[in-house]
Amino acid sequence: MFDVGFLELVLVGVVALLVVGPERLPKLARTAGLWIGRTRQALAAVKAEIDRELKAEELKEILAKQAAQNPLETIVETPTQPSASKPAQSPVKEEKSS
């Protein structure tokens, strides 16, 4: 993304040393490193979330295509209706009281 060479980094380090001073430069470098690390971590998390959403959307499209090509009703047999000659049986049996 950025084309930063060794010479540019040395120049930034020398200017930082002159502006901040040798006592505060290590603390400044540590703080800058922490901020850069947190930024990279946040960007990686956002990228992973976007990738997950794209894959989920792609899966939904694939499932919709498959459903349009092979509707579930044609794959699964519909249950047959009880015929009029046979009475419908109740699943619960009645107990006789004595």
C-alpha positions as CSV (number, residue, x, y, z in Angstrom):
1,M,0.0,0.0,0.0
2,F,2.7,2.5,1.1
3,D,6.1,2.2,-0.4
4,V,8.3,3.2,2.5
5,G,12.0,2.3,2.2
6,F,14.8,2.1,4.8
7,L,16.0,5.6,4.1
8,E,12.5,7.1,4.9
9,L,12.3,5.1,8.2
10,V,15.8,6.3,9.2
11,L,14.7,9.9,8.4
12,V,11.5,9.6,10.5
13,G,13.6,8.1,13.4
14,V,16.1,10.9,13.4
15,V,13.4,13.6,13.3
16,A,11.5,11.8,16.1
17,L,14.7,11.7,18.2
18,L,15.3,15.4,17.7
19,V,11.7,16.4,18.4
20,V,10.8,14.1,21.3
21,G,14.2,13.6,22.8
22,P,16.1,10.4,23.9
23,E,14.3,10.1,27.2
24,R,10.8,9.9,25.8
25,L,11.5,8.2,22.5
26,P,11.3,4.6,23.8
27,K,7.9,5.2,25.5
28,L,6.7,6.9,22.3
29,A,7.8,4.0,20.1
30,R,6.1,1.5,22.5
31,T,2.9,3.5,22.5
32,A,2.9,3.8,18.7
33,G,3.6,0.0,18.4
34,L,0.6,-0.7,20.6
35,W,-1.7,1.5,18.6
36,I,-0.6,0.0,15.3
37,G,-1.1,-3.5,16.8
38,R,-4.6,-2.6,17.9
39,T,-5.5,-1.1,14.6
40,R,-4.3,-4.2,12.7
41,Q,-6.2,-6.4,15.1
42,A,-9.4,-4.4,14.6
43,L,-9.0,-4.4,10.8
44,A,-8.4,-8.2,10.8
45,A,-11.6,-8.7,12.8
46,V,-13.6,-6.5,10.4
47,K,-12.2,-8.3,7.4
48,A,-13.0,-11.7,9.0
49,E,-16.6,-10.6,9.7
50,I,-17.1,-9.4,6.1
51,D,-15.7,-12.7,4.8
52,R,-18.1,-14.6,7.0
53,E,-21.1,-12.5,5.8
54,L,-20.1,-13.0,2.2
55,K,-19.8,-16.8,2.6
56,A,-23.2,-16.9,4.4
57,E,-24.8,-14.9,1.6
58,E,-23.2,-17.2,-1.0
59,L,-24.5,-20.2,0.8
60,K,-28.0,-18.8,0.9
61,E,-27.9,-18.2,-2.9
62,I,-26.7,-21.8,-3.5
63,L,-29.5,-23.2,-1.3
64,A,-32.0,-21.0,-3.1
65,K,-30.8,-22.3,-6.5
66,Q,-31.0,-25.9,-5.3
67,A,-34.5,-25.3,-3.9
68,A,-35.7,-23.9,-7.2
69,Q,-34.2,-26.8,-9.2
70,N,-35.4,-29.6,-6.8
71,P,-38.4,-28.5,-4.7
72,L,-38.7,-30.4,-1.5
73,E,-42.2,-31.5,-2.4
74,T,-41.0,-33.6,-5.3
75,I,-38.3,-35.3,-3.3
76,V,-40.3,-36.2,-0.2
77,E,-43.5,-38.2,-0.7
78,T,-46.6,-36.7,0.7
79,P,-48.5,-38.8,3.2
80,T,-51.5,-40.7,1.8
81,Q,-54.9,-39.7,3.0
82,P,-56.9,-42.4,4.9
83,S,-59.4,-44.0,2.6
84,A,-63.1,-43.7,3.2
85,S,-63.6,-47.4,3.7
86,K,-61.3,-47.5,6.8
87,P,-62.3,-45.5,9.8
88,A,-59.7,-43.3,11.3
89,Q,-58.2,-44.8,14.4
90,S,-57.5,-42.6,17.4
91,P,-53.9,-42.9,18.7
92,V,-55.1,-42.9,22.3
93,K,-56.7,-46.1,23.6
94,E,-59.5,-45.8,26.0
95,E,-59.2,-47.8,29.3
96,K,-62.2,-49.7,30.6
97,S,-63.2,-48.8,34.1
98,S,-64.4,-51.6,36.4
